[in-house]
Amino acid sequence: MPIERFLFDMVDGQPVEGFILSAGGLEATVIAHGARLVRMMVPDRDGRTADVVLGFDRLAGYLASDAYFGATCGRYGNRIGGAAFTLDGVRHALSVNEPPNHLHGGADGFDRRIWRAVVEEADNAVTFMLVSPDGDQGYPGTLTATTRYRLTADGVLDIEMTAASDRPTVVNLVHHSYWNLGGHGSGSGLGDVRGHRLAVRGGFITPVGPDLIPTGEVRPVDGTAFDLRGGIDLGGVDLGAALERAGGFGFDHNWCLEGPAGTLRPAAWLEHPASGRRMELETDQPGLQVYSGGYIGARSGGQVAGKGGQTYGPFAGLALETQRFPGSPNIGHFPSARLDPGETRRHTMRLRFLTA
C-alpha cells in the first residue's frame, strides 16, 4: 500500500505531518514532531489488531508530557551526570533538566523539534532529518541527525538513526516507545507490563546511584533480579521491593548486551501470553535500557490521559532503549560516544512482531 500522508496537528503555526506505513498486517504511524512513533497496530493470535504503543491523540499531550512517548531522543539519550562533560580538554556545560543532571538531550531536546520528512515509497519508509546547531543545549558542533522508519512485509519495523558532526562531539540517539503488547490501554494489573514476559541477552548491568547515574561499575547479573537471560514473568517480580536502587519504581537500568557492538544481533524479546503477541529486538548498540514505566504519571497524581480516552499509570508500558551506555562521556571505560568530523554514527533497531 502507498504511504498515507496526513496533517497530525499544528504547533506554533507550523504543521506537524504524519505518515502511515502498512505492510504484512502491521501498521505504523509516525509524525515529524520528535521523529516519533505514535501508533503501532499489531494482530494477536486470532488476527485482532491492537495499538501496542502508548501515546496521545493530539500534539498537546506530547508537549505536556515528560515521558518521551515514541520519540527520538538526542543529542544524548539517557543521562549525563552533572549535566557536563569534558572533550579534548574543554568542559561543555549542558542543559539541566533533571537537576543536577542532563536527560535525553535537555529541556529542548530532539523530541521537542519538528523534523523534515522524506517519503521513500519504494522502500515503504519515511526518513526524518534534523540539523542541530553548534552549542545546541550545550553540545559542540553542528549535528545532522536522521531517523528512518521502514515497515516490511515479513513483520519487521526497522528504526535506523544516523548522526554526523562538523566538530568533535558526543551523540547517542535513542528511540523511546513504550510497549504494551496487550494494547496501549489494556488497563492495570495483568493489563500492564506485569502481564508480559521479558528476556534480555545481557550478563552484566551498569549499576546506578540514587540519582540514576551509573557508578562506573560493571556488575554481573547472576543471582539477582536483573538476570533476564532466560526470560522472566514480569508479574512474578516485585518491581517495587526487589529493586530498591530504582527508588521502588522498577527497572530503569542499562544492560551490557552480548556480542560485538556494531553488529546487528538479538538483544531482547517481549511477549504477552494472553494475546500471543511477541516482539523480538535486534540492535547494533552495546547497551539496552529497560525502563518498566514506574514513573509514568509521577507529576500528575499517578495517572496520564492517553490515546482514545485511556488512562496510563505506573507500569502501563515498557521502554526498550538500545543505546550507548548512560554517562559514557564521563566514564572512560564505557563504550565511547565520541563522534568526529567525517564519521557517521549509525544506530539500528530491528523490531520483529510475531504471534504464538
C-alpha positions as CSV (number, residue, x, y, z in Angstrom):
1,M,0.0,0.0,0.0
2,P,1.2,3.6,-0.6
3,I,2.3,5.6,2.4
4,E,-0.6,7.7,3.6
5,R,0.4,11.3,4.4
6,F,-1.8,13.5,6.7
7,L,-1.8,16.5,9.0
8,F,-1.4,15.3,12.5
9,D,-1.6,18.7,14.3
10,M,-0.3,22.2,14.4
11,V,2.2,23.7,16.8
12,D,3.1,27.4,16.9
13,G,1.5,27.9,13.5
14,Q,3.6,25.0,11.9
15,P,2.1,21.9,10.5
16,V,3.1,18.5,12.0
17,E,2.8,15.9,9.3
18,G,2.0,12.3,10.0
19,F,2.7,9.2,7.9
20,I,1.0,5.7,7.9
21,L,3.1,2.8,6.8
22,S,1.3,-0.5,6.1
23,A,2.7,-4.0,5.4
24,G,2.3,-7.6,6.4
25,G,-0.8,-7.0,8.5
26,L,1.1,-4.3,10.5
27,E,0.5,-0.5,10.5
28,A,2.9,2.1,11.9
29,T,2.1,5.8,12.2
30,V,5.0,8.2,12.6
31,I,5.0,12.0,12.9
32,A,7.5,14.8,12.2
33,H,7.4,16.2,15.8
34,G,10.2,14.3,17.6
35,A,10.5,11.9,14.7
36,R,8.1,9.9,16.7
37,L,6.2,6.6,16.6
38,V,2.6,7.3,17.7
39,R,0.7,4.2,16.7
40,M,1.7,0.6,16.0
41,M,-1.1,-1.8,15.0
42,V,-0.3,-5.5,15.5
43,P,-2.5,-8.6,15.3
44,D,-2.9,-11.1,18.1
45,R,-3.1,-14.9,17.7
46,D,-6.7,-14.6,16.5
47,G,-6.0,-11.8,14.0
48,R,-7.4,-9.0,16.1
49,T,-5.3,-5.9,15.9
50,A,-4.4,-3.5,18.7
51,D,-2.3,-0.4,19.0
52,V,0.7,-1.5,21.2
53,V,2.5,1.8,21.9
54,L,1.5,4.4,24.4
55,G,0.9,8.0,23.3
56,F,-1.6,10.8,22.8
57,D,-4.2,11.7,20.2
58,R,-3.1,15.3,19.9
59,L,0.3,17.1,20.0
60,A,-0.6,18.9,23.2
61,G,-0.3,15.6,25.1
62,Y,3.3,15.1,23.9
63,L,4.2,18.7,24.6
64,A,2.9,18.4,28.2
65,S,4.5,15.1,28.9
66,D,8.0,14.4,30.3
67,A,7.8,10.7,29.4
68,Y,9.2,11.0,25.8
69,F,6.5,8.7,24.3
70,G,7.6,7.3,21.0
71,A,10.3,10.0,20.4
72,T,13.8,10.1,19.0
73,C,15.8,11.4,22.0
74,G,19.0,13.4,21.4
75,R,21.6,14.6,21.2
76,Y,22.4,12.2,24.1
77,G,19.6,9.9,25.0
78,N,19.6,8.8,28.7
79,R,21.6,10.6,31.4
80,I,24.8,12.6,31.7
81,G,25.8,13.1,35.3
82,G,26.3,16.7,36.4
83,A,25.0,18.0,33.1
84,A,28.5,18.4,31.8
85,F,31.4,16.5,30.1
86,T,34.9,17.3,29.0
87,L,36.1,16.6,25.4
88,D,39.7,17.3,24.3
89,G,40.3,19.3,27.5
90,V,37.3,21.6,27.1
91,R,34.4,21.4,29.5
92,H,30.9,21.6,28.0
93,A,28.0,22.5,30.3
94,L,24.7,21.1,29.2
95,S,21.0,21.9,29.7
96,V,20.0,20.8,33.2
97,N,16.5,19.2,33.0
98,E,16.7,16.5,35.7
99,P,18.7,18.5,38.4
100,P,21.6,18.3,38.7
101,N,21.8,16.1,35.6
102,H,21.1,16.1,31.9
103,L,18.4,13.7,30.5
104,H,17.6,12.8,26.9
105,G,19.2,15.8,25.3
106,G,18.0,18.5,27.6
107,A,15.0,20.8,28.1
108,D,14.7,21.4,24.3
109,G,15.9,18.1,23.1
110,F,15.3,16.5,19.7
111,D,12.0,15.1,21.0
112,R,10.7,18.8,21.0
113,R,11.7,19.6,17.4
114,I,9.8,19.3,14.1
115,W,12.0,17.2,11.8
116,R,11.9,17.4,8.0
117,A,10.4,14.3,6.4
118,V,11.3,12.5,3.2
119,V,8.9,9.7,2.0
120,E,10.5,6.7,0.3
121,E,7.6,4.9,-1.4
122,A,9.8,2.2,-3.0
123,D,11.1,1.1,0.4
124,N,7.9,1.7,2.4
125,A,9.9,4.1,4.6
126,V,10.0,7.6,5.9
127,T,13.2,9.4,6.9
128,F,13.2,12.4,9.2
129,M,16.1,14.8,9.2
130,L,17.1,17.5,11.8
131,V,20.0,19.9,11.9
132,S,21.2,20.8,15.4
133,P,23.4,24.0,15.5
134,D,26.7,24.3,17.3
135,G,26.0,24.9,21.0
136,D,22.5,23.5,21.0
137,Q,21.7,22.5,24.6
138,G,25.5,23.0,25.3
139,Y,26.8,20.4,22.8
140,P,29.7,21.3,20.4
141,G,29.4,21.1,16.7
142,T,26.6,21.3,14.1
143,L,25.0,17.9,14.0
144,T,22.9,16.4,11.2
145,A,20.6,13.6,12.5
146,T,18.2,11.3,10.7
147,T,15.7,8.7,11.9
148,R,14.3,6.3,9.3
149,Y,11.2,4.1,9.9
150,R,10.7,1.2,7.5
151,L,8.0,-1.4,7.6
152,T,8.4,-4.7,5.8
153,A,6.0,-7.5,4.6
154,D,7.6,-10.0,7.0
155,G,6.5,-8.3,10.1
156,V,9.6,-6.1,10.8
157,L,9.8,-2.4,11.8
158,D,13.3,-1.1,11.2
159,I,14.4,2.1,13.0
160,E,17.7,3.4,11.8
161,M,19.3,6.6,13.3
162,T,22.4,8.4,12.0
163,A,24.4,11.4,13.1
164,A,27.3,13.4,11.6
165,S,29.0,16.5,13.0
166,D,31.4,19.2,11.8
167,R,33.2,19.2,15.2
168,P,34.1,16.6,17.7
169,T,31.1,15.9,19.9
170,V,29.2,13.2,21.7
171,V,26.0,11.6,20.5
172,N,23.6,8.8,21.5
173,L,20.3,8.9,19.6
174,V,17.7,6.8,21.3
175,H,14.2,5.6,20.4
176,H,11.8,5.8,23.3
177,S,8.5,4.0,22.6
178,Y,6.6,2.4,25.5
179,W,5.3,-1.0,24.6
180,N,2.3,-2.9,25.9
181,L,1.6,-5.9,23.7
182,G,-1.9,-6.3,25.2
183,G,-2.8,-2.9,23.7
184,H,-1.8,0.6,24.9
185,G,-4.9,1.0,27.0
186,S,-5.4,-2.6,28.3
187,G,-5.6,-1.5,31.9
188,S,-3.9,-2.1,35.2
189,G,-2.8,-5.3,37.0
190,L,-2.2,-8.0,34.4
191,G,-3.1,-5.5,31.7
192,D,0.1,-3.6,32.2
193,V,3.7,-4.7,31.8
194,R,3.3,-7.2,34.6
195,G,1.2,-9.3,32.2
196,H,4.3,-9.7,30.0
197,R,7.4,-11.9,29.8
198,L,10.8,-10.3,29.1
199,A,14.2,-11.6,28.2
200,V,17.4,-9.6,27.8
201,R,20.6,-11.1,26.3
202,G,23.0,-9.4,28.7
203,G,25.0,-10.9,31.6
204,F,26.1,-7.5,33.1
205,I,24.5,-4.2,34.1
206,T,25.9,-0.8,34.9
207,P,24.6,-0.1,38.4
208,V,23.4,3.4,39.3
209,G,23.4,5.6,42.3
210,P,20.3,7.3,43.9
211,D,20.2,9.8,41.0
212,L,20.2,7.0,38.4
213,I,23.6,8.0,37.2
214,P,25.9,5.0,36.6
215,T,28.6,4.5,39.2
216,G,31.1,3.2,36.6
217,E,30.9,-0.3,37.9
218,V,30.0,-3.2,35.5
219,R,28.3,-5.9,37.6
220,P,27.3,-9.5,36.7
221,V,23.5,-10.2,36.9
222,D,24.0,-13.8,38.2
223,G,21.7,-14.5,41.1
224,T,20.0,-11.1,41.0
225,A,16.6,-9.7,39.9
226,F,18.5,-8.4,36.8
227,D,19.2,-11.8,35.3
228,L,16.7,-11.8,32.4
229,R,18.6,-14.1,30.1
230,G,16.2,-17.0,30.3
231,G,13.1,-14.8,30.3
232,I,11.0,-13.8,33.3
233,D,7.4,-13.3,34.1
234,L,7.2,-9.6,35.0
235,G,4.1,-10.3,37.0
236,G,6.3,-12.5,39.2
237,V,8.8,-9.8,40.0
238,D,8.1,-7.4,42.8
239,L,9.0,-4.3,40.8
240,G,8.9,-2.2,43.9
241,A,10.7,-4.0,46.7
242,A,13.1,-6.2,44.6
243,L,14.8,-3.2,43.0
244,E,15.3,-0.7,45.8
245,R,18.1,1.1,44.0
246,A,15.5,2.3,41.5
247,G,13.6,4.0,44.3
248,G,10.8,1.5,44.3
249,F,9.8,2.2,40.7
250,G,11.1,-1.0,39.0
251,F,13.7,-1.3,36.2
252,D,15.4,1.8,34.8
253,H,18.8,0.2,34.1
254,N,21.3,-0.4,31.4
255,W,22.2,-4.0,30.4
256,C,25.5,-4.7,28.6
257,L,24.5,-6.7,25.6
258,E,26.2,-9.9,24.5
259,G,28.0,-9.9,21.2
260,P,30.1,-7.3,19.4
261,A,28.7,-3.8,19.2
262,G,28.4,-2.6,15.6
263,T,26.9,-5.9,14.6
264,L,23.1,-6.4,14.3
265,R,22.3,-9.2,16.9
266,P,19.5,-10.4,19.1
267,A,19.1,-8.2,22.2
268,A,15.7,-8.9,23.9
269,W,12.2,-10.3,23.4
270,L,8.9,-9.2,25.0
271,E,5.8,-11.3,24.9
272,H,2.2,-11.1,26.1
273,P,0.9,-14.6,26.7
274,A,-2.8,-13.6,26.9
275,S,-2.8,-12.2,23.3
276,G,0.0,-14.2,21.8
277,R,1.9,-11.1,20.6
278,R,5.7,-11.3,20.7
279,M,8.2,-8.6,19.8
280,E,11.9,-9.6,19.1
281,L,14.5,-6.8,19.2
282,E,17.9,-6.8,17.5
283,T,20.4,-4.0,17.6
284,D,24.0,-3.0,16.8
285,Q,24.4,-1.0,20.0
286,P,26.4,-2.1,23.1
287,G,23.6,-1.4,25.7
288,L,19.9,-1.7,26.3
289,Q,18.0,0.4,28.8
290,V,15.0,-1.4,30.2
291,Y,12.5,1.0,31.8
292,S,9.4,-0.5,33.2
293,G,7.5,2.7,33.3
294,G,7.3,3.1,37.1
295,Y,7.4,6.9,36.9
296,I,4.5,7.3,34.4
297,G,2.2,9.8,35.8
298,A,4.5,10.8,38.6
299,R,3.8,14.5,38.0
300,S,0.0,14.1,37.7
301,G,-1.1,12.0,40.6
302,G,-0.1,8.7,39.1
303,Q,-2.4,9.0,36.0
304,V,-1.9,10.2,32.4
305,A,-4.8,10.7,30.0
306,G,-3.6,8.8,26.9
307,K,-5.0,7.9,23.4
308,G,-8.7,7.2,23.0
309,G,-9.6,8.3,26.5
310,Q,-7.4,5.5,28.0
311,T,-5.6,6.2,31.3
312,Y,-2.0,5.3,31.8
313,G,-0.4,4.7,35.2
314,P,2.8,3.3,36.5
315,F,3.9,0.2,34.6
316,A,1.4,0.9,31.8
317,G,4.2,0.3,29.2
318,L,7.8,-0.9,28.9
319,A,10.6,1.0,27.1
320,L,13.4,-0.9,25.5
321,E,16.1,1.7,24.5
322,T,19.1,0.5,22.6
323,Q,22.0,2.8,23.2
324,R,25.5,3.8,24.2
325,F,25.8,3.4,28.0
326,P,24.3,6.2,30.1
327,G,27.0,8.5,31.5
328,S,29.6,7.4,28.9
329,P,31.0,10.9,28.2
330,N,32.3,11.0,31.8
331,I,33.2,7.3,32.2
332,G,36.3,6.5,30.2
333,H,36.0,2.7,30.2
334,F,32.4,2.7,28.9
335,P,31.9,2.4,25.1
336,S,32.8,5.8,23.6
337,A,30.1,8.2,22.5
338,R,32.5,10.4,20.7
339,L,31.8,11.4,17.1
340,D,34.4,13.1,15.0
341,P,34.0,15.0,11.7
342,G,34.0,12.7,8.7
343,E,32.4,9.9,10.7
344,T,28.7,8.8,10.6
345,R,27.3,7.3,13.8
346,R,24.8,4.6,12.9
347,H,22.2,3.0,15.2
348,T,19.8,0.3,14.1
349,M,16.9,-1.3,16.0
350,R,15.0,-4.1,14.3
351,L,11.6,-5.0,15.8
352,R,10.0,-8.2,14.6
353,F,6.4,-8.9,15.5
354,L,5.2,-12.5,15.8
355,T,2.2,-14.4,17.3
356,A,2.2,-17.6,19.2
